[in-house]
Amino acid sequence: FTVASLGCAASNSFDALIAWRVLQGFAGGTLIPAVFSAVFLLFPVPRQGVATMLAGVLAVLAPTVGPVVGGWITETYSWHWLFLINIAPGIISATVASMLLPKRAIQLEEAKTLDLQSLILIASALAALEIGLKEAPQRGWTSGLVAALLLLSLASMSGFIRRTLRASHPIVDLGAFADRNFTIGCLLSFVLGIGLFGSVYLMPVFLAFVRNHNALEIGMIMLVTGVAQLSIAPVAVALEQRVDARLLSAAGFALFALGLGLSAFQTPATDYHAMFWPQVIRGVGIMFCLLPPTRLALGGLELSRVPDASGMFNLMRNLGGAIGLALIDTVIYSRTSVHASEIAVKLTAGDASTASFVGIPLDMIAMQKAQPLDASSMSLLKPLVEKAALTLAINDAWLMIAVLTAVVLICVPLARRDR
């Protein structure tokens, strides 16, 4: 990961940057699952709560603190430092890990049993799904390329599951899904990915394209969520060790859904103060959406199954994020034009409430006296109408992920009490 970060910073072309980013993704994809595996494999049960909290805080804090650091670096220095900043921590982490973590001799016999066909199938399935989801909002979900990619993903995933269940040495143990709590925990992780990555995506879009903030200003506004997460983390750990994980998970997802839903009522004038409490509520909720479900999913498994299960648990969160972002982009692309047409019709008819929402100056509204606007006035107001339409489309996306987050609460009572 550190070497790939250096390669990204040294890239002198877009193609080179993509290649290094792919390598960085391959390396980075192993880190979070490895950390959560270590929590349950290396720490005794009494200390697993604190270890889970530390790992969880860092996992969810990065998307909220990242925009602040990234915005400051971009505004103050250059984009190259977005990657160079990884070098020193990467070297230190690699050195400390090699010194302190238990060492295990390389098992060449295990390497020989690696099922390359299964590896190719799962890589093809996830790559095709990711590209298909990325292209779907612009090309349309029924376009030939998107349909082909999604069908390839489905076929590859089906082949991977069938081969893995029959293999004598499967590349990953899917047997963990037979555990009800693990399956429910993965579903919760999937939905958390939709809400977590969705909220981190929607806020910069609104603040940049509607409110015209720069990268640093956006980061500072979004810092509220990170501060809320850090503030509630000790409380979350204390409660997790004393309260049923199902109850904490339900409370977390309810709070998170509320925080997402409150953001669905933004206007083009919404800024820091109106965003403050929804961010606080989401920041508090996120900690209870991550820590208790993690214990619910992994805490009751046999230790031999934890490494594979941890990888799948974290994969579900990333997969939820990818699918959620595709759905959000689809909503924004499709609904913006619809809202723009509706706003134009209402303004043309002289609707005062719509004019106020769009941000038409009060003196102009008074001059019109609720009279229809002519074509010349509509042309002048086009930038305001576009921002208002984008705001309403973003509100639709907030509402969608809020509903999805709330619906998953149905599954929580189906879990067994955590051991």
The 8 nearest C-alpha neighbors of each residue, nearest first, counted from 0:
[[1, 3, 23, 26, 2, 27, 4, 89],
 [0, 2, 4, 89, 3, 86, 5, 85],
 [1, 3, 5, 4, 0, 6, 86, 23],
 [2, 4, 6, 23, 0, 5, 1, 19],
 [5, 3, 1, 7, 82, 6, 2, 0],
 [6, 4, 2, 8, 3, 7, 83, 9],
 [5, 7, 3, 9, 4, 8, 19, 10],
 [8, 6, 4, 10, 16, 5, 19, 9],
 [7, 9, 79, 5, 6, 82, 10, 83],
 [8, 10, 6, 7, 5, 11, 79, 16],
 [11, 9, 7, 16, 15, 8, 12, 6],
 [12, 10, 9, 15, 13, 16, 8, 14],
 [13, 11, 15, 14, 10, 16, 17, 9],
 [12, 14, 16, 15, 17, 11, 10, 18],
 [15, 13, 17, 16, 12, 18, 10, 11],
 [16, 14, 18, 12, 17, 13, 10, 19],
 [15, 17, 13, 19, 7, 10, 14, 18],
 [18, 16, 20, 14, 15, 19, 21, 13],
 [19, 17, 15, 21, 20, 16, 14, 22],
 [18, 20, 22, 16, 21, 7, 3, 17],
 [21, 19, 23, 17, 22, 18, 24, 16],
 [20, 22, 24, 18, 19, 23, 17, 25],
 [23, 21, 25, 19, 24, 20, 3, 26],
 [24, 22, 20, 3, 0, 26, 21, 25],
 [23, 25, 27, 21, 22, 26, 28, 20],
 [26, 24, 22, 28, 23, 27, 21, 29],
 [27, 25, 0, 23, 24, 28, 29, 22],
 [28, 26, 24, 30, 29, 25, 23, 0],
 [27, 29, 25, 26, 30, 24, 31, 32],
 [30, 28, 27, 32, 26, 31, 33, 25],
 [29, 31, 33, 27, 32, 28, 34, 26],
 [30, 32, 34, 33, 29, 35, 28, 58],
 [33, 31, 310, 35, 309, 34, 30, 29],
 [34, 32, 36, 30, 31, 35, 29, 37],
 [33, 35, 31, 37, 36, 32, 30, 38],
 [34, 36, 38, 32, 37, 33, 309, 31],
 [37, 35, 33, 306, 38, 34, 39, 309],
 [36, 38, 40, 34, 41, 35, 39, 33],
 [39, 37, 35, 36, 42, 40, 41, 50],
 [38, 40, 37, 36, 42, 41, 47, 35],
 [39, 41, 37, 38, 42, 36, 302, 305],
 [42, 40, 37, 38, 39, 43, 36, 101],
 [41, 43, 38, 47, 39, 40, 46, 44],
 [44, 42, 46, 45, 47, 41, 39, 40],
 [43, 45, 47, 46, 42, 48, 39, 298],
 [46, 44, 43, 47, 48, 42, 49, 240],
 [47, 45, 44, 48, 49, 43, 42, 50],
 [46, 48, 50, 44, 49, 45, 42, 51],
 [49, 47, 51, 50, 46, 236, 52, 240],
 [48, 50, 52, 51, 47, 46, 53, 236],
 [51, 49, 47, 53, 52, 48, 38, 54],
 [52, 50, 48, 54, 49, 53, 55, 47],
 [51, 53, 49, 55, 50, 54, 56, 48],
 [54, 52, 50, 56, 55, 51, 49, 57],
 [55, 53, 51, 57, 52, 56, 58, 50],
 [54, 56, 58, 52, 57, 53, 51, 59],
 [57, 55, 53, 58, 59, 54, 60, 52],
 [56, 58, 60, 54, 55, 59, 61, 53],
 [59, 57, 55, 56, 60, 61, 54, 31],
 [60, 58, 56, 61, 57, 62, 55, 63],
 [61, 59, 57, 63, 56, 62, 58, 225],
 [60, 62, 65, 64, 63, 59, 58, 57],
 [63, 61, 65, 60, 64, 59, 199, 66],
 [64, 62, 60, 61, 225, 65, 222, 66],
 [63, 65, 61, 67, 66, 62, 60, 222],
 [64, 66, 68, 61, 62, 67, 63, 69],
 [67, 65, 218, 69, 70, 68, 64, 63],
 [218, 68, 66, 70, 64, 65, 69, 219],
 [69, 67, 71, 65, 70, 66, 72, 64],
 [70, 68, 66, 72, 71, 67, 65, 73],
 [69, 71, 215, 214, 73, 67, 68, 72],
 [70, 72, 215, 74, 68, 69, 73, 75],
 [71, 73, 69, 75, 76, 70, 74, 68],
 [74, 72, 77, 70, 78, 71, 76, 75],
 [73, 75, 71, 72, 76, 70, 215, 77],
 [76, 74, 72, 73, 71, 77, 70, 215],
 [75, 77, 72, 73, 74, 80, 78, 71],
 [78, 76, 73, 79, 80, 72, 75, 74],
 [77, 79, 80, 73, 81, 72, 76, 82],
 [80, 78, 8, 81, 77, 82, 83, 9],
 [79, 81, 83, 82, 78, 84, 77, 72],
 [80, 82, 78, 79, 84, 83, 69, 72],
 [83, 81, 4, 80, 84, 8, 85, 79],
 [82, 84, 80, 85, 86, 81, 5, 8],
 [83, 85, 82, 86, 80, 81, 87, 88],
 [86, 84, 83, 82, 88, 89, 87, 1],
 [85, 87, 89, 83, 1, 84, 88, 90],
 [86, 88, 90, 89, 85, 91, 84, 83],
 [89, 87, 91, 90, 85, 86, 92, 84],
 [90, 88, 86, 92, 1, 87, 91, 85],
 [89, 91, 93, 87, 92, 88, 94, 86],
 [90, 92, 88, 94, 89, 93, 95, 87],
 [93, 91, 89, 95, 94, 90, 96, 88],
 [92, 94, 96, 90, 91, 95, 89, 97],
 [95, 93, 91, 97, 92, 96, 90, 98],
 [94, 96, 98, 92, 97, 93, 99, 91],
 [97, 95, 93, 99, 100, 98, 94, 92],
 [96, 98, 94, 95, 99, 100, 93, 102],
 [97, 99, 95, 96, 100, 94, 101, 93],
 [100, 98, 96, 97, 95, 101, 102, 94],
 [99, 101, 96, 97, 98, 102, 95, 41],
 [102, 100, 99, 103, 97, 98, 96, 41],
 [103, 101, 100, 104, 97, 99, 98, 105],
 [102, 104, 105, 101, 106, 100, 97, 107],
 [103, 105, 106, 102, 107, 101, 109, 108],
 [104, 106, 107, 103, 109, 110, 108, 102],
 [107, 105, 109, 108, 104, 110, 103, 111],
 [108, 106, 110, 109, 105, 111, 112, 104],
 [107, 109, 111, 110, 106, 112, 105, 113],
 [110, 108, 112, 111, 107, 106, 113, 105],
 [109, 111, 107, 113, 108, 112, 106, 105],
 [110, 112, 108, 109, 113, 107, 114, 106],
 [111, 113, 109, 110, 114, 168, 108, 169],
 [114, 112, 110, 111, 115, 170, 109, 168],
 [115, 113, 117, 116, 170, 112, 118, 169],
 [116, 114, 118, 117, 113, 119, 170, 120],
 [115, 117, 119, 118, 114, 120, 159, 162],
 [118, 116, 120, 159, 115, 119, 114, 121],
 [117, 119, 115, 116, 121, 120, 122, 114],
 [120, 118, 116, 122, 117, 121, 123, 115],
 [119, 121, 117, 155, 123, 118, 159, 122],
 [120, 122, 124, 123, 118, 119, 159, 156],
 [123, 121, 119, 125, 124, 120, 126, 118],
 [124, 122, 120, 126, 121, 125, 127, 119],
 [125, 123, 152, 155, 121, 156, 127, 122],
 [124, 126, 128, 122, 127, 123, 129, 121],
 [127, 125, 129, 123, 128, 124, 122, 130],
 [128, 126, 148, 152, 130, 124, 129, 125],
 [127, 129, 125, 131, 152, 126, 130, 149],
 [128, 130, 126, 132, 131, 127, 125, 133],
 [131, 129, 133, 127, 132, 128, 126, 134],
 [132, 130, 145, 128, 134, 148, 133, 129],
 [131, 133, 135, 129, 325, 130, 134, 128],
 [132, 134, 130, 131, 135, 325, 129, 136],
 [133, 135, 131, 132, 136, 137, 138, 130],
 [134, 136, 139, 140, 132, 138, 137, 133],
 [137, 135, 329, 139, 328, 134, 138, 325],
 [138, 136, 135, 139, 134, 332, 329, 328],
 [139, 137, 135, 136, 134, 142, 140, 145],
 [140, 138, 135, 142, 141, 136, 137, 145],
 [139, 141, 135, 142, 145, 138, 146, 136],
 [140, 142, 139, 146, 143, 145, 135, 138],
 [143, 141, 139, 145, 144, 140, 146, 138],
 [142, 144, 146, 145, 147, 141, 148, 140],
 [145, 143, 147, 146, 142, 148, 131, 138],
 [144, 146, 131, 148, 147, 142, 143, 135],
 [145, 147, 149, 143, 148, 144, 141, 150],
 [148, 146, 150, 144, 145, 149, 151, 143],
 [147, 149, 151, 145, 127, 131, 150, 146],
 [148, 150, 152, 146, 151, 147, 128, 131],
 [149, 151, 153, 147, 152, 148, 146, 154],
 [152, 150, 148, 154, 149, 153, 155, 147],
 [151, 153, 124, 149, 155, 127, 150, 128],
 [152, 154, 150, 156, 151, 155, 157, 149],
 [153, 155, 157, 151, 156, 152, 150, 158],
 [156, 154, 124, 158, 120, 152, 157, 153],
 [155, 157, 159, 153, 124, 158, 154, 152],
 [158, 156, 154, 160, 159, 155, 153, 161],
 [157, 159, 155, 161, 156, 160, 162, 154],
 [158, 160, 156, 162, 157, 117, 120, 161],
 [161, 159, 163, 157, 158, 162, 164, 156],
 [160, 162, 158, 164, 159, 163, 157, 165],
 [161, 163, 165, 159, 164, 160, 166, 158],
 [164, 162, 169, 160, 166, 165, 161, 159],
 [163, 165, 161, 162, 166, 160, 173, 169],
 [164, 166, 162, 163, 161, 167, 169, 160],
 [167, 165, 169, 163, 168, 164, 162, 114],
 [166, 168, 169, 165, 163, 164, 112, 170],
 [167, 169, 166, 112, 170, 114, 113, 163],
 [170, 168, 163, 166, 171, 167, 172, 114],
 [169, 171, 114, 113, 168, 117, 163, 172],
 [172, 170, 169, 307, 173, 163, 308, 168],
 [171, 173, 174, 307, 169, 175, 170, 304],
 [174, 172, 175, 176, 171, 164, 163, 177],
 [173, 175, 176, 172, 177, 178, 164, 304],
 [174, 176, 177, 173, 178, 308, 181, 172],
 [177, 175, 178, 182, 174, 173, 181, 179],
 [178, 176, 175, 174, 179, 182, 181, 173],
 [177, 179, 176, 181, 175, 180, 182, 174],
 [180, 178, 182, 181, 177, 183, 414, 176],
 [179, 181, 183, 414, 296, 182, 178, 184],
 [180, 182, 296, 184, 178, 179, 183, 176],
 [181, 183, 185, 179, 176, 184, 180, 186],
 [182, 184, 186, 180, 185, 181, 179, 187],
 [183, 185, 296, 181, 187, 292, 182, 186],
 [186, 184, 188, 182, 312, 187, 183, 315],
 [185, 187, 189, 183, 188, 184, 182, 190],
 [186, 188, 184, 190, 185, 189, 191, 183],
 [187, 189, 316, 185, 191, 186, 190, 315],
 [190, 188, 316, 319, 315, 186, 192, 187],
 [189, 191, 193, 187, 192, 188, 319, 404],
 [192, 190, 188, 194, 193, 189, 195, 187],
 [193, 191, 320, 316, 319, 195, 189, 190],
 [194, 192, 320, 323, 319, 190, 191, 197],
 [193, 195, 197, 191, 192, 196, 198, 400],
 [196, 194, 192, 197, 198, 191, 193, 199],
 [195, 197, 199, 320, 198, 192, 194, 193],
 [198, 196, 194, 200, 195, 199, 193, 324],
 [197, 199, 201, 200, 195, 196, 194, 202],
 [198, 200, 196, 197, 201, 202, 195, 62],
 [201, 199, 197, 198, 202, 203, 196, 204],
 [202, 200, 198, 204, 203, 199, 197, 205],
 [201, 203, 205, 204, 200, 199, 206, 198],
 [204, 202, 206, 205, 201, 207, 200, 217],
 [205, 203, 201, 207, 202, 206, 208, 200],
 [206, 204, 209, 202, 203, 208, 207, 201],
 [205, 207, 210, 203, 204, 212, 209, 208],
 [208, 206, 211, 212, 204, 205, 203, 210],
 [207, 209, 211, 205, 204, 206, 210, 386],
 [208, 210, 205, 386, 206, 211, 207, 267],
 [209, 211, 206, 212, 207, 208, 205, 267],
 [212, 210, 207, 208, 209, 206, 213, 205],
 [213, 211, 207, 210, 206, 216, 217, 214],
 [212, 214, 216, 215, 217, 207, 211, 70],
 [215, 213, 70, 217, 216, 218, 212, 74],
 [214, 216, 70, 218, 71, 217, 213, 67],
 [217, 215, 219, 218, 213, 214, 212, 220],
 [218, 216, 214, 220, 215, 219, 212, 213],
 [67, 217, 219, 66, 215, 221, 216, 220],
 [218, 220, 222, 216, 221, 217, 67, 215],
 [219, 221, 217, 222, 218, 271, 216, 223],
 [222, 220, 218, 223, 219, 224, 217, 63],
 [221, 223, 219, 225, 224, 220, 64, 218],
 [224, 222, 226, 221, 225, 278, 227, 220],
 [225, 223, 282, 278, 227, 222, 226, 279],
 [226, 224, 228, 222, 227, 223, 63, 60],
 [225, 227, 229, 223, 228, 224, 230, 222],
 [226, 228, 282, 230, 224, 225, 279, 229],
 [229, 227, 282, 225, 226, 231, 230, 283],
 [228, 230, 226, 232, 227, 231, 225, 56],
 [231, 229, 227, 228, 232, 226, 233, 234],
 [230, 232, 234, 228, 229, 233, 283, 235],
 [231, 233, 235, 229, 234, 230, 228, 236],
 [234, 232, 236, 235, 231, 237, 230, 229],
 [235, 233, 237, 231, 232, 236, 238, 230],
 [234, 236, 232, 238, 233, 237, 239, 231],
 [237, 235, 239, 233, 234, 238, 48, 52],
 [238, 236, 234, 235, 239, 240, 233, 241],
 [237, 239, 241, 235, 240, 236, 242, 234],
 [238, 240, 236, 241, 242, 237, 235, 291],
 [239, 241, 238, 237, 242, 236, 48, 243],
 [240, 242, 238, 239, 237, 243, 244, 236],
 [243, 241, 239, 238, 240, 244, 247, 246],
 [242, 244, 245, 246, 247, 416, 417, 241],
 [245, 243, 291, 247, 246, 248, 242, 417],
 [246, 244, 248, 243, 247, 411, 249, 412],
 [245, 247, 249, 248, 243, 244, 250, 242],
 [246, 248, 250, 244, 249, 245, 251, 287],
 [249, 247, 251, 245, 246, 250, 288, 287],
 [248, 250, 246, 252, 251, 247, 408, 253],
 [251, 249, 247, 253, 248, 252, 254, 246],
 [252, 250, 284, 287, 288, 248, 254, 253],
 [251, 253, 255, 249, 254, 250, 288, 256],
 [252, 254, 250, 256, 251, 255, 249, 405],
 [255, 253, 284, 257, 251, 252, 256, 250],
 [254, 256, 284, 281, 252, 258, 257, 253],
 [257, 255, 401, 259, 253, 404, 254, 405],
 [258, 256, 260, 254, 255, 259, 261, 253],
 [259, 257, 277, 281, 255, 280, 261, 260],
 [260, 258, 256, 401, 257, 262, 261, 397],
 [259, 261, 257, 401, 263, 262, 258, 398],
 [262, 260, 258, 263, 259, 277, 257, 264],
 [261, 263, 260, 264, 259, 265, 397, 277],
 [262, 264, 394, 397, 260, 261, 398, 265],
 [265, 263, 262, 394, 261, 266, 260, 391],
 [266, 264, 269, 263, 262, 394, 267, 390],
 [265, 267, 268, 269, 390, 264, 356, 387],
 [266, 268, 269, 387, 390, 209, 386, 265],
 [267, 269, 266, 270, 210, 265, 358, 209],
 [270, 268, 266, 267, 265, 273, 271, 274],
 [269, 271, 273, 272, 274, 268, 210, 206],
 [270, 272, 274, 273, 275, 220, 269, 221],
 [273, 271, 275, 274, 270, 269, 276, 220],
 [272, 274, 275, 271, 270, 269, 276, 277],
 [275, 273, 271, 272, 277, 276, 270, 278],
 [274, 276, 272, 278, 273, 277, 271, 279],
 [277, 275, 279, 278, 274, 280, 273, 258],
 [276, 278, 258, 280, 279, 274, 275, 261],
 [279, 277, 224, 281, 276, 275, 280, 282],
 [280, 278, 276, 282, 281, 227, 277, 224],
 [281, 279, 258, 277, 283, 282, 278, 284],
 [280, 282, 255, 258, 284, 278, 279, 283],
 [281, 283, 224, 228, 227, 279, 285, 280],
 [284, 282, 280, 281, 285, 228, 227, 286],
 [283, 285, 251, 255, 254, 281, 287, 282],
 [286, 284, 288, 282, 287, 283, 281, 255],
 [285, 287, 289, 288, 284, 283, 290, 228],
 [286, 288, 251, 284, 285, 289, 290, 248],
 [289, 287, 285, 251, 286, 248, 252, 284],
 [290, 288, 286, 287, 292, 291, 293, 285],
 [289, 291, 293, 292, 287, 286, 288, 52],
 [292, 290, 244, 294, 293, 248, 289, 295],
 [293, 291, 295, 184, 294, 289, 290, 296],
 [294, 292, 296, 290, 291, 295, 297, 289],
 [293, 295, 298, 291, 297, 296, 292, 290],
 [294, 296, 292, 293, 417, 298, 297, 180],
 [295, 297, 181, 184, 293, 180, 294, 292],
 [298, 296, 294, 300, 299, 295, 293, 305],
 [297, 299, 294, 300, 295, 296, 418, 39],
 [298, 300, 297, 418, 301, 417, 296, 295],
 [301, 299, 297, 298, 302, 304, 305, 175],
 [300, 302, 303, 304, 305, 299, 298, 297],
 [301, 303, 305, 304, 300, 40, 39, 306],
 [304, 302, 301, 305, 306, 300, 307, 40],
 [303, 305, 302, 301, 306, 307, 308, 300],
 [304, 306, 308, 302, 307, 303, 309, 36],
 [307, 305, 36, 309, 308, 304, 310, 303],
 [308, 306, 310, 309, 305, 304, 171, 172],
 [307, 309, 305, 311, 310, 306, 304, 312],
 [310, 308, 312, 306, 32, 311, 307, 305],
 [309, 311, 32, 307, 313, 308, 312, 314],
 [310, 312, 314, 308, 313, 309, 315, 307],
 [313, 311, 309, 185, 315, 310, 314, 308],
 [312, 314, 316, 315, 310, 311, 32, 309],
 [315, 313, 311, 317, 316, 312, 318, 310],
 [314, 316, 189, 318, 313, 312, 317, 319],
 [317, 315, 189, 192, 188, 319, 313, 318],
 [318, 316, 320, 314, 319, 315, 192, 321],
 [319, 317, 315, 321, 320, 316, 314, 322],
 [320, 318, 189, 192, 193, 316, 322, 317],
 [319, 321, 192, 193, 317, 323, 196, 318],
 [322, 320, 318, 324, 323, 319, 317, 325],
 [323, 321, 325, 319, 324, 320, 318, 326],
 [322, 324, 193, 320, 326, 325, 321, 319],
 [325, 323, 327, 321, 326, 322, 197, 320],
 [326, 324, 322, 328, 132, 323, 327, 133],
 [325, 327, 329, 323, 324, 328, 330, 322],
 [328, 326, 324, 330, 329, 325, 396, 323],
 [329, 327, 331, 325, 330, 326, 136, 332],
 [328, 330, 136, 326, 332, 327, 331, 333],
 [329, 331, 327, 333, 328, 332, 334, 396],
 [330, 332, 328, 392, 334, 329, 333, 335],
 [333, 331, 329, 330, 334, 335, 328, 136],
 [334, 332, 330, 331, 335, 329, 336, 337],
 [333, 335, 337, 392, 331, 336, 330, 332],
 [336, 334, 392, 388, 338, 389, 337, 331],
 [337, 335, 339, 338, 334, 340, 333, 388],
 [338, 336, 334, 340, 335, 339, 341, 333],
 [337, 339, 388, 341, 335, 340, 336, 342],
 [340, 338, 388, 336, 342, 337, 341, 335],
 [341, 339, 343, 337, 338, 342, 336, 344],
 [340, 342, 338, 344, 343, 339, 345, 337],
 [341, 343, 345, 339, 344, 340, 338, 346],
 [344, 342, 340, 346, 341, 345, 347, 339],
 [343, 345, 347, 341, 342, 346, 348, 340],
 [346, 344, 348, 342, 350, 347, 343, 341],
 [347, 345, 349, 343, 348, 350, 344, 342],
 [346, 348, 371, 372, 344, 349, 345, 343],
 [347, 349, 371, 345, 346, 350, 344, 370],
 [348, 350, 371, 369, 370, 346, 347, 351],
 [351, 349, 345, 346, 353, 352, 348, 369],
 [350, 352, 354, 353, 369, 349, 355, 364],
 [353, 351, 355, 354, 350, 356, 357, 349],
 [354, 352, 356, 355, 351, 350, 357, 346],
 [355, 353, 351, 357, 352, 359, 356, 358],
 [354, 356, 352, 358, 353, 357, 359, 351],
 [357, 355, 353, 358, 354, 352, 266, 267],
 [356, 358, 354, 387, 355, 359, 383, 384],
 [359, 357, 355, 356, 360, 354, 383, 267],
 [358, 360, 354, 357, 355, 361, 363, 364],
 [361, 359, 363, 362, 358, 364, 355, 354],
 [360, 362, 364, 363, 365, 359, 355, 358],
 [363, 361, 365, 364, 360, 366, 359, 367],
 [362, 364, 366, 365, 361, 360, 367, 359],
 [365, 363, 361, 367, 362, 366, 368, 360],
 [364, 366, 362, 368, 363, 367, 361, 369],
 [367, 365, 363, 364, 368, 362, 369, 361],
 [366, 368, 370, 364, 365, 369, 363, 371],
 [369, 367, 365, 370, 366, 364, 349, 351],
 [368, 370, 349, 367, 351, 350, 371, 364],
 [371, 369, 349, 367, 368, 372, 348, 350],
 [370, 372, 349, 348, 347, 373, 369, 346],
 [373, 371, 347, 376, 349, 346, 370, 377],
 [372, 374, 376, 375, 377, 371, 347, 378],
 [375, 373, 377, 376, 378, 372, 347, 379],
 [374, 376, 378, 377, 373, 379, 372, 380],
 [377, 375, 379, 378, 373, 374, 372, 380],
 [376, 378, 380, 374, 379, 375, 381, 373],
 [379, 377, 375, 381, 376, 380, 374, 382],
 [380, 378, 376, 377, 381, 375, 382, 383],
 [379, 381, 377, 378, 383, 382, 384, 376],
 [380, 382, 384, 378, 383, 379, 377, 385],
 [383, 381, 385, 384, 380, 386, 379, 378],
 [384, 382, 386, 380, 385, 381, 357, 387],
 [383, 385, 381, 387, 382, 386, 388, 357],
 [386, 384, 388, 382, 383, 387, 381, 389],
 [387, 385, 389, 383, 388, 209, 384, 390],
 [386, 388, 390, 384, 357, 389, 385, 267],
 [387, 389, 339, 338, 385, 391, 335, 390],
 [390, 388, 392, 386, 335, 387, 391, 393],
 [391, 389, 387, 393, 388, 392, 386, 267],
 [390, 392, 394, 388, 393, 389, 395, 387],
 [393, 391, 395, 389, 331, 335, 334, 394],
 [392, 394, 396, 390, 395, 391, 389, 331],
 [395, 393, 263, 391, 397, 392, 396, 390],
 [396, 394, 392, 398, 393, 397, 399, 391],
 [395, 397, 393, 399, 394, 398, 327, 330],
 [398, 396, 394, 263, 399, 395, 400, 259],
 [397, 399, 401, 395, 396, 263, 260, 400],
 [398, 400, 396, 402, 401, 397, 395, 403],
 [399, 401, 403, 402, 397, 398, 194, 404],
 [402, 400, 256, 398, 259, 404, 260, 399],
 [401, 403, 405, 399, 404, 400, 406, 398],
 [404, 402, 400, 406, 405, 401, 399, 407],
 [405, 403, 401, 256, 402, 406, 407, 400],
 [404, 406, 402, 403, 256, 407, 408, 253],
 [405, 407, 403, 408, 404, 409, 402, 410],
 [406, 408, 409, 405, 404, 410, 403, 187],
 [409, 407, 406, 410, 411, 405, 249, 252],
 [408, 410, 407, 411, 406, 412, 413, 405],
 [411, 409, 408, 413, 407, 412, 183, 414],
 [410, 412, 413, 408, 414, 409, 245, 249],
 [413, 411, 414, 410, 245, 409, 415, 408],
 [414, 412, 411, 410, 415, 409, 183, 179],
 [415, 413, 180, 412, 411, 179, 416, 183],
 [416, 414, 417, 180, 413, 179, 412, 245],
 [415, 417, 418, 414, 243, 245, 244, 295],
 [418, 416, 295, 415, 244, 243, 299, 298],
 [417, 299, 416, 298, 295, 415, 294, 243]]
